[in-house]
Amino acid sequence: MKKQVVFTILFLLITFWSNAQCAMCRAVLESEEGQTTAEGVNDGIMYLMTIPYLLVAGVGFLIYWNFFRKKKETE
């Protein structure tokens, strides 16, 4: 039980630290007049965010495909 409480507290603290960093980055990027740097950072974040989702979806599809292929062969 103690391990779960400690893990939960640490998890919440990590979340607070990451939000603080995002707020600082956003404040710096919003202070710029042209907003070109902010657009570039947003595009980079979107690119970095999509790669893990595509990888997980690909692995999930392969597992799904192999599961049903084996199921058809046994029937």
PDB file as gemmi writes it, atoms N, CA and C in Angstrom:
CRYST1    1.000    1.000    1.000  90.00  90.00  90.00 P 1                      
ATOM      1  N   MET A   1       0.826  -1.186   0.000  1.00  0.00           N  
ATOM      2  CA  MET A   1       0.000   0.000   0.000  1.00  0.00           C  
ATOM      3  C   MET A   1       0.873   1.254   0.000  1.00  0.00           C  
ATOM      4  N   LYS A   2       1.978   1.218   0.752  1.00  0.00           N  
ATOM      5  CA  LYS A   2       2.868   2.376   0.802  1.00  0.00           C  
ATOM      6  C   LYS A   2       3.498   2.652  -0.556  1.00  0.00           C  
ATOM      7  N   LYS A   3       3.818   1.581  -1.280  1.00  0.00           N  
ATOM      8  CA  LYS A   3       4.422   1.763  -2.598  1.00  0.00           C  
ATOM      9  C   LYS A   3       3.461   2.461  -3.555  1.00  0.00           C  
ATOM     10  N   GLN A   4       2.189   2.128  -3.483  1.00  0.00           N  
ATOM     11  CA  GLN A   4       1.202   2.763  -4.348  1.00  0.00           C  
ATOM     12  C   GLN A   4       1.057   4.240  -4.031  1.00  0.00           C  
ATOM     13  N   VAL A   5       1.062   4.586  -2.767  1.00  0.00           N  
ATOM     14  CA  VAL A   5       0.941   5.991  -2.374  1.00  0.00           C  
ATOM     15  C   VAL A   5       2.161   6.779  -2.841  1.00  0.00           C  
ATOM     16  N   VAL A   6       3.347   6.218  -2.636  1.00  0.00           N  
ATOM     17  CA  VAL A   6       4.575   6.893  -3.062  1.00  0.00           C  
ATOM     18  C   VAL A   6       4.592   7.045  -4.575  1.00  0.00           C  
ATOM     19  N   PHE A   7       4.211   5.999  -5.300  1.00  0.00           N  
ATOM     20  CA  PHE A   7       4.179   6.069  -6.753  1.00  0.00           C  
ATOM     21  C   PHE A   7       3.196   7.135  -7.227  1.00  0.00           C  
ATOM     22  N   THR A   8       2.039   7.214  -6.616  1.00  0.00           N  
ATOM     23  CA  THR A   8       1.037   8.202  -7.007  1.00  0.00           C  
ATOM     24  C   THR A   8       1.541   9.620  -6.763  1.00  0.00           C  
ATOM     25  N   ILE A   9       2.164   9.845  -5.619  1.00  0.00           N  
ATOM     26  CA  ILE A   9       2.692  11.172  -5.311  1.00  0.00           C  
ATOM     27  C   ILE A   9       3.794  11.562  -6.291  1.00  0.00           C  
ATOM     28  N   LEU A  10       4.712  10.648  -6.575  1.00  0.00           N  
ATOM     29  CA  LEU A  10       5.778  10.929  -7.529  1.00  0.00           C  
ATOM     30  C   LEU A  10       5.219  11.183  -8.927  1.00  0.00           C  
ATOM     31  N   PHE A  11       4.221  10.413  -9.316  1.00  0.00           N  
ATOM     32  CA  PHE A  11       3.609  10.598 -10.628  1.00  0.00           C  
ATOM     33  C   PHE A  11       2.981  11.988 -10.738  1.00  0.00           C  
ATOM     34  N   LEU A  12       2.294  12.434  -9.708  1.00  0.00           N  
ATOM     35  CA  LEU A  12       1.682  13.762  -9.719  1.00  0.00           C  
ATOM     36  C   LEU A  12       2.738  14.864  -9.748  1.00  0.00           C  
ATOM     37  N   LEU A  13       3.833  14.681  -9.021  1.00  0.00           N  
ATOM     38  CA  LEU A  13       4.895  15.681  -9.033  1.00  0.00           C  
ATOM     39  C   LEU A  13       5.546  15.791 -10.403  1.00  0.00           C  
ATOM     40  N   ILE A  14       5.756  14.671 -11.060  1.00  0.00           N  
ATOM     41  CA  ILE A  14       6.336  14.693 -12.402  1.00  0.00           C  
ATOM     42  C   ILE A  14       5.410  15.431 -13.357  1.00  0.00           C  
ATOM     43  N   THR A  15       4.118  15.224 -13.213  1.00  0.00           N  
ATOM     44  CA  THR A  15       3.153  15.917 -14.056  1.00  0.00           C  
ATOM     45  C   THR A  15       3.216  17.418 -13.818  1.00  0.00           C  
ATOM     46  N   PHE A  16       3.334  17.853 -12.578  1.00  0.00           N  
ATOM     47  CA  PHE A  16       3.412  19.283 -12.288  1.00  0.00           C  
ATOM     48  C   PHE A  16       4.681  19.884 -12.873  1.00  0.00           C  
ATOM     49  N   TRP A  17       5.804  19.172 -12.794  1.00  0.00           N  
ATOM     50  CA  TRP A  17       7.040  19.694 -13.357  1.00  0.00           C  
ATOM     51  C   TRP A  17       6.940  19.849 -14.866  1.00  0.00           C  
ATOM     52  N   SER A  18       6.335  18.902 -15.545  1.00  0.00           N  
ATOM     53  CA  SER A  18       6.241  19.005 -16.993  1.00  0.00           C  
ATOM     54  C   SER A  18       5.315  20.142 -17.412  1.00  0.00           C  
ATOM     55  N   ASN A  19       4.245  20.381 -16.661  1.00  0.00           N  
ATOM     56  CA  ASN A  19       3.374  21.506 -16.974  1.00  0.00           C  
ATOM     57  C   ASN A  19       4.090  22.833 -16.762  1.00  0.00           C  
ATOM     58  N   ALA A  20       4.929  22.931 -15.764  1.00  0.00           N  
ATOM     59  CA  ALA A  20       5.663  24.162 -15.517  1.00  0.00           C  
ATOM     60  C   ALA A  20       6.601  24.464 -16.676  1.00  0.00           C  
ATOM     61  N   GLN A  21       7.249  23.443 -17.197  1.00  0.00           N  
ATOM     62  CA  GLN A  21       8.147  23.657 -18.329  1.00  0.00           C  
ATOM     63  C   GLN A  21       7.371  24.106 -19.552  1.00  0.00           C  
ATOM     64  N   CYS A  22       6.231  23.526 -19.823  1.00  0.00           N  
ATOM     65  CA  CYS A  22       5.434  23.906 -20.987  1.00  0.00           C  
ATOM     66  C   CYS A  22       4.969  25.357 -20.873  1.00  0.00           C  
ATOM     67  N   ALA A  23       4.606  25.798 -19.689  1.00  0.00           N  
ATOM     68  CA  ALA A  23       4.163  27.174 -19.505  1.00  0.00           C  
ATOM     69  C   ALA A  23       5.303  28.148 -19.783  1.00  0.00           C  
ATOM     70  N   MET A  24       6.518  27.789 -19.381  1.00  0.00           N  
ATOM     71  CA  MET A  24       7.655  28.671 -19.634  1.00  0.00           C  
ATOM     72  C   MET A  24       7.956  28.742 -21.126  1.00  0.00           C  
ATOM     73  N   CYS A  25       7.914  27.619 -21.800  1.00  0.00           N  
ATOM     74  CA  CYS A  25       8.170  27.623 -23.239  1.00  0.00           C  
ATOM     75  C   CYS A  25       7.106  28.439 -23.967  1.00  0.00           C  
ATOM     76  N   ARG A  26       5.871  28.258 -23.579  1.00  0.00           N  
ATOM     77  CA  ARG A  26       4.781  28.986 -24.229  1.00  0.00           C  
ATOM     78  C   ARG A  26       4.907  30.488 -24.007  1.00  0.00           C  
ATOM     79  N   ALA A  27       5.294  30.902 -22.818  1.00  0.00           N  
ATOM     80  CA  ALA A  27       5.459  32.331 -22.534  1.00  0.00           C  
ATOM     81  C   ALA A  27       6.562  32.936 -23.394  1.00  0.00           C  
ATOM     82  N   VAL A  28       7.645  32.199 -23.569  1.00  0.00           N  
ATOM     83  CA  VAL A  28       8.748  32.705 -24.390  1.00  0.00           C  
ATOM     84  C   VAL A  28       8.327  32.781 -25.847  1.00  0.00           C  
ATOM     85  N   LEU A  29       7.620  31.768 -26.324  1.00  0.00           N  
ATOM     86  CA  LEU A  29       7.228  31.749 -27.731  1.00  0.00           C  
ATOM     87  C   LEU A  29       6.139  32.759 -28.045  1.00  0.00           C  
ATOM     88  N   GLU A  30       5.252  33.037 -27.098  1.00  0.00           N  
ATOM     89  CA  GLU A  30       4.186  34.003 -27.347  1.00  0.00           C  
ATOM     90  C   GLU A  30       4.693  35.440 -27.344  1.00  0.00           C  
ATOM     91  N   SER A  31       5.835  35.673 -26.730  1.00  0.00           N  
ATOM     92  CA  SER A  31       6.356  37.035 -26.674  1.00  0.00           C  
ATOM     93  C   SER A  31       6.979  37.474 -27.999  1.00  0.00           C  
ATOM     94  N   GLU A  32       7.215  36.555 -28.904  1.00  0.00           N  
ATOM     95  CA  GLU A  32       7.802  36.880 -30.193  1.00  0.00           C  
ATOM     96  C   GLU A  32       6.744  37.498 -31.109  1.00  0.00           C  
ATOM     97  N   GLU A  33       7.139  38.452 -31.951  1.00  0.00           N  
ATOM     98  CA  GLU A  33       6.171  39.149 -32.796  1.00  0.00           C  
ATOM     99  C   GLU A  33       5.741  38.334 -34.008  1.00  0.00           C  
ATOM    100  N   GLY A  34       6.659  37.715 -34.697  1.00  0.00           N  
ATOM    101  CA  GLY A  34       6.322  37.035 -35.943  1.00  0.00           C  
ATOM    102  C   GLY A  34       5.624  35.696 -35.769  1.00  0.00           C  
ATOM    103  N   GLN A  35       5.767  35.074 -34.638  1.00  0.00           N  
ATOM    104  CA  GLN A  35       5.178  33.775 -34.324  1.00  0.00           C  
ATOM    105  C   GLN A  35       5.697  32.644 -35.218  1.00  0.00           C  
ATOM    106  N   THR A  36       6.764  32.880 -35.975  1.00  0.00           N  
ATOM    107  CA  THR A  36       7.285  31.808 -36.824  1.00  0.00           C  
ATOM    108  C   THR A  36       7.955  30.728 -35.990  1.00  0.00           C  
ATOM    109  N   THR A  37       8.623  31.115 -34.923  1.00  0.00           N  
ATOM    110  CA  THR A  37       9.266  30.127 -34.064  1.00  0.00           C  
ATOM    111  C   THR A  37       8.215  29.277 -33.367  1.00  0.00           C  
ATOM    112  N   ALA A  38       7.135  29.914 -32.933  1.00  0.00           N  
ATOM    113  CA  ALA A  38       6.066  29.179 -32.254  1.00  0.00           C  
ATOM    114  C   ALA A  38       5.426  28.168 -33.206  1.00  0.00           C  
ATOM    115  N   GLU A  39       5.218  28.550 -34.447  1.00  0.00           N  
ATOM    116  CA  GLU A  39       4.646  27.618 -35.423  1.00  0.00           C  
ATOM    117  C   GLU A  39       5.592  26.453 -35.672  1.00  0.00           C  
ATOM    118  N   GLY A  40       6.881  26.730 -35.735  1.00  0.00           N  
ATOM    119  CA  GLY A  40       7.858  25.664 -35.930  1.00  0.00           C  
ATOM    120  C   GLY A  40       7.901  24.698 -34.755  1.00  0.00           C  
ATOM    121  N   VAL A  41       7.825  25.237 -33.547  1.00  0.00           N  
ATOM    122  CA  VAL A  41       7.824  24.387 -32.363  1.00  0.00           C  
ATOM    123  C   VAL A  41       6.560  23.536 -32.325  1.00  0.00           C  
ATOM    124  N   ASN A  42       5.414  24.133 -32.652  1.00  0.00           N  
ATOM    125  CA  ASN A  42       4.165  23.373 -32.672  1.00  0.00           C  
ATOM    126  C   ASN A  42       4.197  22.262 -33.712  1.00  0.00           C  
ATOM    127  N   ASP A  43       4.751  22.551 -34.881  1.00  0.00           N  
ATOM    128  CA  ASP A  43       4.871  21.505 -35.906  1.00  0.00           C  
ATOM    129  C   ASP A  43       5.796  20.387 -35.443  1.00  0.00           C  
ATOM    130  N   GLY A  44       6.887  20.740 -34.778  1.00  0.00           N  
ATOM    131  CA  GLY A  44       7.805  19.736 -34.255  1.00  0.00           C  
ATOM    132  C   GLY A  44       7.153  18.860 -33.196  1.00  0.00           C  
ATOM    133  N   ILE A  45       6.359  19.474 -32.342  1.00  0.00           N  
ATOM    134  CA  ILE A  45       5.667  18.711 -31.308  1.00  0.00           C  
ATOM    135  C   ILE A  45       4.685  17.740 -31.944  1.00  0.00           C  
ATOM    136  N   MET A  46       3.943  18.198 -32.946  1.00  0.00           N  
ATOM    137  CA  MET A  46       2.983  17.324 -33.621  1.00  0.00           C  
ATOM    138  C   MET A  46       3.704  16.163 -34.312  1.00  0.00           C  
ATOM    139  N   TYR A  47       4.829  16.438 -34.927  1.00  0.00           N  
ATOM    140  CA  TYR A  47       5.598  15.385 -35.587  1.00  0.00           C  
ATOM    141  C   TYR A  47       6.096  14.365 -34.566  1.00  0.00           C  
ATOM    142  N   LEU A  48       6.666  14.848 -33.473  1.00  0.00           N  
ATOM    143  CA  LEU A  48       7.178  13.939 -32.451  1.00  0.00           C  
ATOM    144  C   LEU A  48       6.057  13.164 -31.762  1.00  0.00           C  
ATOM    145  N   MET A  49       4.858  13.737 -31.705  1.00  0.00           N  
ATOM    146  CA  MET A  49       3.740  13.072 -31.050  1.00  0.00           C  
ATOM    147  C   MET A  49       3.159  11.956 -31.925  1.00  0.00           C  
ATOM    148  N   THR A  50       3.188  12.124 -33.243  1.00  0.00           N  
ATOM    149  CA  THR A  50       2.559  11.133 -34.112  1.00  0.00           C  
ATOM    150  C   THR A  50       3.376   9.853 -34.264  1.00  0.00           C  
ATOM    151  N   ILE A  51       4.688   9.945 -34.201  1.00  0.00           N  
ATOM    152  CA  ILE A  51       5.535   8.767 -34.417  1.00  0.00           C  
ATOM    153  C   ILE A  51       5.234   7.650 -33.409  1.00  0.00           C  
ATOM    154  N   PRO A  52       5.169   7.896 -32.100  1.00  0.00           N  
ATOM    155  CA  PRO A  52       4.855   6.795 -31.182  1.00  0.00           C  
ATOM    156  C   PRO A  52       3.471   6.193 -31.426  1.00  0.00           C  
ATOM    157  N   TYR A  53       2.490   7.037 -31.763  1.00  0.00           N  
ATOM    158  CA  TYR A  53       1.157   6.506 -32.038  1.00  0.00           C  
ATOM    159  C   TYR A  53       1.161   5.609 -33.270  1.00  0.00           C  
ATOM    160  N   LEU A  54       1.886   5.989 -34.302  1.00  0.00           N  
ATOM    161  CA  LEU A  54       1.976   5.151 -35.502  1.00  0.00           C  
ATOM    162  C   LEU A  54       2.682   3.829 -35.197  1.00  0.00           C  
ATOM    163  N   LEU A  55       3.722   3.874 -34.397  1.00  0.00           N  
ATOM    164  CA  LEU A  55       4.432   2.645 -34.042  1.00  0.00           C  
ATOM    165  C   LEU A  55       3.550   1.700 -33.225  1.00  0.00           C  
ATOM    166  N   VAL A  56       2.849   2.242 -32.247  1.00  0.00           N  
ATOM    167  CA  VAL A  56       1.969   1.411 -31.426  1.00  0.00           C  
ATOM    168  C   VAL A  56       0.832   0.846 -32.273  1.00  0.00           C  
ATOM    169  N   ALA A  57       0.282   1.659 -33.162  1.00  0.00           N  
ATOM    170  CA  ALA A  57      -0.791   1.181 -34.036  1.00  0.00           C  
ATOM    171  C   ALA A  57      -0.275   0.080 -34.967  1.00  0.00           C  
ATOM    172  N   GLY A  58       0.942   0.240 -35.482  1.00  0.00           N  
ATOM    173  CA  GLY A  58       1.516  -0.778 -36.353  1.00  0.00           C  
ATOM    174  C   GLY A  58       1.753  -2.097 -35.632  1.00  0.00           C  
ATOM    175  N   VAL A  59       2.285  -2.035 -34.437  1.00  0.00           N  
ATOM    176  CA  VAL A  59       2.515  -3.248 -33.658  1.00  0.00           C  
ATOM    177  C   VAL A  59       1.177  -3.898 -33.293  1.00  0.00           C  
ATOM    178  N   GLY A  60       0.198  -3.084 -32.916  1.00  0.00           N  
ATOM    179  CA  GLY A  60      -1.128  -3.619 -32.598  1.00  0.00           C  
ATOM    180  C   GLY A  60      -1.756  -4.302 -33.797  1.00  0.00           C  
ATOM    181  N   PHE A  61      -1.608  -3.699 -34.982  1.00  0.00           N  
ATOM    182  CA  PHE A  61      -2.153  -4.310 -36.192  1.00  0.00           C  
ATOM    183  C   PHE A  61      -1.464  -5.636 -36.492  1.00  0.00           C  
ATOM    184  N   LEU A  62      -0.144  -5.685 -36.336  1.00  0.00           N  
ATOM    185  CA  LEU A  62       0.580  -6.937 -36.596  1.00  0.00           C  
ATOM    186  C   LEU A  62       0.151  -8.037 -35.634  1.00  0.00           C  
ATOM    187  N   ILE A  63      -0.023  -7.694 -34.371  1.00  0.00           N  
ATOM    188  CA  ILE A  63      -0.485  -8.689 -33.399  1.00  0.00           C  
ATOM    189  C   ILE A  63      -1.886  -9.160 -33.758  1.00  0.00           C  
ATOM    190  N   TYR A  64      -2.758  -8.226 -34.083  1.00  0.00           N  
ATOM    191  CA  TYR A  64      -4.128  -8.550 -34.471  1.00  0.00           C  
ATOM    192  C   TYR A  64      -4.145  -9.445 -35.716  1.00  0.00           C  
ATOM    193  N   TRP A  65      -3.349  -9.079 -36.707  1.00  0.00           N  
ATOM    194  CA  TRP A  65      -3.299  -9.822 -37.975  1.00  0.00           C  
ATOM    195  C   TRP A  65      -2.781 -11.243 -37.742  1.00  0.00           C  
ATOM    196  N   ASN A  66      -1.711 -11.391 -36.970  1.00  0.00           N  
ATOM    197  CA  ASN A  66      -1.151 -12.718 -36.702  1.00  0.00           C  
ATOM    198  C   ASN A  66      -2.083 -13.569 -35.859  1.00  0.00           C  
ATOM    199  N   PHE A  67      -2.805 -12.984 -34.936  1.00  0.00           N  
ATOM    200  CA  PHE A  67      -3.736 -13.727 -34.096  1.00  0.00           C  
ATOM    201  C   PHE A  67      -4.848 -14.344 -34.942  1.00  0.00           C  
ATOM    202  N   PHE A  68      -5.425 -13.553 -35.841  1.00  0.00           N  
ATOM    203  CA  PHE A  68      -6.529 -14.077 -36.649  1.00  0.00           C  
ATOM    204  C   PHE A  68      -6.044 -14.987 -37.764  1.00  0.00           C  
ATOM    205  N   ARG A  69      -4.818 -14.812 -38.229  1.00  0.00           N  
ATOM    206  CA  ARG A  69      -4.267 -15.718 -39.244  1.00  0.00           C  
ATOM    207  C   ARG A  69      -4.078 -17.107 -38.627  1.00  0.00           C  
ATOM    208  N   LYS A  70      -3.556 -17.161 -37.404  1.00  0.00           N  
ATOM    209  CA  LYS A  70      -3.370 -18.447 -36.733  1.00  0.00           C  
ATOM    210  C   LYS A  70      -4.721 -19.077 -36.399  1.00  0.00           C  
ATOM    211  N   LYS A  71      -5.696 -18.268 -36.078  1.00  0.00           N  
ATOM    212  CA  LYS A  71      -7.007 -18.784 -35.749  1.00  0.00           C  
ATOM    213  C   LYS A  71      -7.670 -19.433 -36.975  1.00  0.00           C  
ATOM    214  N   LYS A  72      -7.481 -18.850 -38.161  1.00  0.00           N  
ATOM    215  CA  LYS A  72      -8.028 -19.415 -39.391  1.00  0.00           C  
ATOM    216  C   LYS A  72      -7.340 -20.729 -39.754  1.00  0.00           C  
ATOM    217  N   GLU A  73      -6.021 -20.804 -39.517  1.00  0.00           N  
ATOM    218  CA  GLU A  73      -5.282 -22.014 -39.851  1.00  0.00           C  
ATOM    219  C   GLU A  73      -5.678 -23.194 -38.981  1.00  0.00           C  
ATOM    220  N   THR A  74      -6.074 -22.933 -37.745  1.00  0.00           N  
ATOM    221  CA  THR A  74      -6.448 -24.032 -36.855  1.00  0.00           C  
ATOM    222  C   THR A  74      -7.874 -24.525 -37.109  1.00  0.00           C  
ATOM    223  N   GLU A  75      -8.689 -23.751 -37.790  1.00  0.00           N  
ATOM    224  CA  GLU A  75     -10.087 -24.150 -38.018  1.00  0.00           C  
ATOM    225  C   GLU A  75     -10.212 -25.155 -39.127  1.00  0.00           C  
TER     226      GLU A  75                                                      
END                                                                             
